[in-house]
Amino acid sequence: MNDLKLSISEMKRKNKETGQSWFDKGAINFFGTRIEAPPNAKNIFITSEWSNFNNETRKYTLRWFDTSTSEVVTLGNFQQYHYLSDAKRARKEMVIRDSITKDSMPA
């Protein structure tokens, strides 16, 4: 489990150092990914991506940076949330329950 809070810059560096490409500019641009909420104490952050590549509607995804592997893990489903407020609520509930695993899914 994560025991060190990281910034997005630190996550990018660690991810790249381990040969992973989650934060690569090409991938970020392809999906239109934006970091919508910075990492919390458990290294969960929220992204948004274009829905159906129509460049009109964005949906939100919870992401967890696993410090043991430097991997960015999707918590729940990709683009699970239609509203940023719902993603923030789910992240808060997950932290309260302290239930972060690679298979995490808010109730």
Secondary structure by P-SEA (a helix, b strand, c coil): cccccccaaaaaaaaaaaccccccaaaaaaacccccccccccccccccccccccccccbbbbbbbccccccccccccccccccaaaaaaaaaaaaaacccccccccc
